[in-house]
Amino acid sequence: MRTLYLDCFAGISGNMFLGALLDLGLPADILRAELAKLPVDGYDLIIEKVEKKGISATYFDVKTGLFPRRHRHLPDIEKIIAAAALADPVKAAASKVFRRLAEAEAKVHGTTVDRVHFHEIGAIDTIVDIVGVVLGLNWLGVERIHTSVL
């Protein structure tokens, strides 16, 4: 069983997670090609090698320009994922991540999963980050993830 350990001494974001997956061997061209299958546009991927305080890493970011963020509900995001020409396990896992986030938001806000109004999570950059991480984990064959204390 391929296990990934994340040492989150400084937290973790989708961008950081994707940079780490690229450093683990996920080819940037495959990530770009797979993410292009999402039926969304208006974004560019930034992938470059950087060095910060003597540590080399891959910087990943999703640039969306000056367009206002579009807020979405879970069914909107599930439709985007379902319409993508991605492998079924990737679509299923990405949808599961968004559903878990919706369940947490619904609990906090005292509403139902389908009525949760995603702000940051409904934005294109977050959709790309989450689907990208799922793509990377799938491509690398990761079956289990352990993390340090966040």
N, C-alpha and C positions, 0 to 999 in steps of 0.2 A: 504494500500500500504506500503510495507516494504521499508524504506528509510535508507540509510547508509550515515553518515556524516563523512568526512575525515578531520581531523585537520592537515593540512600539514605544520606546523610551521617550519619543517626542510626539506621540500620537500617530495617526495615519489618516490620509485622505485618499480619495479615488486616484488623484494624480500621483501621489506617492506610491500607492499600490501598483499602479500601472507601470511606473518607472522601474520599480523593483522586478516586476514580471518580465519587462524588457531586458533587464540586466541578467535575469535567470535564463534567458535564451529565447523568449518569445520574439520572433522576427517582426520588426516594425512594418515591413511590407505586408505581412499576413494580417497584422492588427488593422492596418489601414484598409486593406481590401475587405475584411470582414465587417468593420464598422461602416463601410460605404454601403452595406446591404440594409442598413437601417433607413426607413423611409422618412428621414429628416435631413434638412440642409441648413445652411447658414452657419457653418462652423469650419474651422481649420484645426488640424492637429499639429502641435509643436512637439517634436521629439529630437532631443539633442544631448550629447554627452557634456557634462559639466563637472567641475571640481570645486568643492566648497570645503574650506578649512582642511585641505589635504585629503579629502575623501572624494573619490570618483563615483559618479552616479549617472543615471539617465534621467533627464528632466522631461516630463510629459505634461502637456497642458492642452486644454480645449479652448480655443479662442472663438467667441461668438459675435464679435463686433459690437456695434452700438445699438443693436436691436433690443427692444425691451424684452425682459424675460416673460415667457408665457407660462402661466400657472396651469397645472393639469391635475386631474383627478386620476385615481388608480385605473379606472376603465380606459381612460385616454392612453395611458402609458402601456397598458396591456395590449391595446389595439396596435400601437406602434411596434411593439415587440412581435406580436403575432404576424404582422404583415411583412416583417423582415425575412429575407431569404437566408436565414441562419439555420444551423443544425438544431434539430428539435431539443436535444439536451441543453443547449445554450439558451434557447428561448424559454424552456421550462425553468431553468435555474434563475435566469434574470427576472422572470415574472415572480418567482418565489421571493427573491430579495425585495422587490418592490412591495409585494403583499405583506411581508414581515414588517417593513417600514410603515406601511399603512396601518397595520394592526397596532403598532406602538403609538403612532400619531392619534389614532382613533381613541385609544385608551386614555391618553393624556388630555385630549380635548373633549371627551365625553360624547363622541359621535360614532357613526358607523364607518366601516372601512371604505365603502363606496362614496361617502360624503366628505372624506378627508380631502382637503384642498392643499395639494403640494405646492410649496413656494420654491425653495431652492431645489428640492428633489424633482420637481416637475420640469426643470429647465433642461435644455438640450445638453449642456455640458455635464450635468449629473447623469442623464440617461446614457450618454456616451461613456462616462467613467464606469458606471455600474455594468453595463453590457460589456465594455472592454475588459474589465476585471474577470467577469465570468468567461469570456472568450479565452483570455490568457490562462486561467486556471484549467479550462478544458483542454486547450492545446498542449499545455505542459503536463497533463495527466495527473493533476493534484486531486487527491481524493479526500484529504483531511487537512484542516488548518488548526494550528494552535497559536495562541498569542500570549505575549507577556501581559502584565497588567497595563491597562490603558491609562 
